[in-house]
Amino acid sequence: MPHHTLYDHFETYLKELAPKVGHADRVSSCKDYYYGLMLSLPRKSNEHIAATVDPALLIGVAQ
């Protein structure tokens, strides 16, 4: 029997959730957001999550 990690279960959950978020362009952002909620960050705001999950994205937004 294969060993499934918490990450594997989380990925399965996100695959089930993805079709329900609407437009396909939102799937990646949704996955990043939910992944960020699982991190041990001092604050769970969108900005803190984005800065941790994809810092390059914030550089593009700030310009």
C-alpha positions as CSV (number, residue, x, y, z in Angstrom):
1,M,0.0,0.0,0.0
2,P,1.5,3.4,-1.0
3,H,2.4,5.9,1.7
4,H,0.4,9.0,1.3
5,T,1.6,12.2,2.9
6,L,-0.4,15.1,4.1
7,Y,0.8,17.0,1.0
8,D,-0.7,14.2,-1.2
9,H,-4.1,14.4,0.6
10,F,-4.0,18.2,0.3
11,E,-3.3,18.0,-3.5
12,T,-6.2,15.6,-3.9
13,Y,-8.5,18.0,-2.0
14,L,-7.4,20.9,-4.2
15,K,-8.0,18.9,-7.4
16,E,-11.5,18.3,-6.2
17,L,-12.0,21.9,-5.3
18,A,-10.5,23.4,-8.5
19,P,-13.5,22.9,-10.8
20,K,-15.7,24.7,-8.2
21,V,-13.7,28.0,-8.2
22,G,-15.1,29.0,-11.5
23,H,-12.8,30.2,-14.3
24,A,-9.7,28.2,-15.0
25,D,-7.5,31.3,-14.4
26,R,-8.4,31.2,-10.7
27,V,-7.3,27.7,-10.0
28,S,-3.6,28.5,-9.6
29,S,-4.3,31.5,-7.3
30,C,-6.8,29.4,-5.3
31,K,-4.2,26.7,-4.8
32,D,-1.6,29.2,-3.7
33,Y,-4.0,30.8,-1.3
34,Y,-5.0,27.6,0.4
35,Y,-1.4,26.4,0.5
36,G,-0.5,29.7,2.2
37,L,-3.2,29.2,4.8
38,M,-1.4,26.0,5.8
39,L,1.9,27.8,6.4
40,S,2.9,29.1,9.8
41,L,2.9,32.7,9.0
42,P,2.4,35.5,11.6
43,R,-0.5,36.9,9.6
44,K,-2.7,35.2,7.1
45,S,-3.5,38.2,4.9
46,N,-3.4,37.9,1.1
47,E,-0.3,40.1,1.0
48,H,1.7,37.9,3.5
49,I,0.6,34.7,1.8
50,A,1.6,36.1,-1.7
51,A,4.9,37.3,-0.4
52,T,5.7,33.9,0.9
53,V,4.3,31.7,-1.8
54,D,5.3,33.8,-4.9
55,P,7.4,36.8,-4.0
56,A,8.0,37.6,-7.7
57,L,4.3,38.2,-8.1
58,L,4.4,41.1,-5.6
59,I,7.3,42.7,-7.4
60,G,5.2,42.9,-10.6
61,V,2.2,44.3,-8.7
62,A,4.2,47.0,-7.0
63,Q,5.5,48.5,-10.2
